[in-house]
Amino acid sequence: MTFCPSEFFASTLERSAFTPDRVEVYKSTTNADGAPVDLRMHLFFPAGQVPGTPVPGIVFFFGGGWLRGTPEQFYPHCRYLAERGMVAASAEYRTENEHGTPPEACVADGITALTWMHAQSKALGITSDQLLAGGGSAGGHVAAATALLSGFREAEEEGPYHPKALILFNPVLDNSPAGYGHDRVPEPWESFSPLHNVGSAAPPTIIFLGDQDALIPVSTCESFRDLIAETGVLSRLHVYPGQTHGFFNWGSRPMFIETVTAMDAFLTELGYLPPQ
């Protein structure tokens, strides 16, 4: 059947209308002050998924500068992809404002989230070698970090699992002195910067960016795209004229639908979604 994003979202006006099918704790850890905290995975499943027939999965990470944010940001993306046949999830992770933790804790939680989803793939109905990652802004950094960075997982945990593709919305990719958040990331900053860690294991990647983004230069995403392409895998960059940071979110409905449509085409091209 033809599945049109604009038609699917036409009757839904509020982001809160998208409710997860299940919420599960994927990590029990602590705040900066040692207080216990449970991090949850907000899960969306395909309607009528046949038991014993696994499908691809994806985990999204919200934006907010490693300071703040909510999994609800990616609820519409998750519901859409679930309707298209994937198990989709939006993960909680620790942030500075809520938990007092630094950016490296965000990455550690992201690695745990992907590794947990992979370990639970059979129970969740996910094809174990078809798990992807996505995110926006600092959440885009977390997603990219799960694929490219090493050394940030929790010492006692297994893994990490590296995603098979990346869906990145105005992502933080450069943590150099000329990039984003340089004074807040761990030293050496090169170990934390996805742009400086693209290697042969980089997965297929699509990036969405507005050319008026005051935080993420187009040139940074162009460099990231080209570095991944040099490894021989598919790498795409969609630049939208006149758009600023966060242009892809649910509240900017026309651009939200346009980017979801391009995301759908990319995942279909890679074979993670059925053809329209």
C-alpha positions, 0 to 999 in steps of 0.5 A: 500500500502507499503510506503517505506521511502527510496523510498519516499525521493529518488528523493528529494535532498534538504530540501528546497523542502519540503514546508508547505501547510499552515503557521498560527500564533499561538501566538503573544508575545514579545521579551525580549526587549518588541518588538512584535513577532508572532510565526507561525505553519508550517503545512503539510496536507495529500493529499486528506484528506476527510473533516470531517474525522479527523486524528492524528496530531503531532507538532515538535520542532527544536533543537539548544540549546534554542539558535537558530534553524529553523522549516525547520529542521523537514520539511522532517519529516512533509511531510513524516507523512502527506503522511502517513496520519497525519496532521504534523507541525513544530513550531516556538518558541522564542530563545535566539539569535533571541529574547533574551529569556531564555529556559523557554520561549521555553517551554512556547511557546511549551505549547502554540503550543500544546494547539493551535493545540488542540483548532484548531483540528476541523478546521485543521482536527485533531482528538482532542485526538490524538495529539503528540509531537516530537523534536530534542535536545533542541526541544526534551526537549520542546516536553518532557516538554509539556508532563511532566512539569507544571508551565511554561504556559503563565498565561493568556492562557488556557490549557495546552494540553499534547501530547499522545506520544513523538518522541524524537531525541537526546533530552535534558532530564537532566538539573541537574548539571551533565546534559545539560544547568544547568547554564541556566535553571530556579531554581529550576532546578528540575522543568525544567528537564524532567528526574526528572518529569516522572510520571503516565501521561507520554505518550508512547515515542520513543528516537533516540540517537547516542552512540557517542553523546557528549552532551546526554549520553546514560545512561540518555536516558536509565534512561528516557526510564526505568522511563516511562516504569515503569509507564506501557506505551510503551517506546523505545530507539534506540541507533545507534553505531558511531553516534554523535549529530544530526545524524538523520537530513536530511543531514545524509540521510541513518540515517535520513531514518533509524530513520524515518522508526523506527518512522513509525513503532512506530506510526503504533504500537500505531495506529496513522498510518495505517499498511503498 
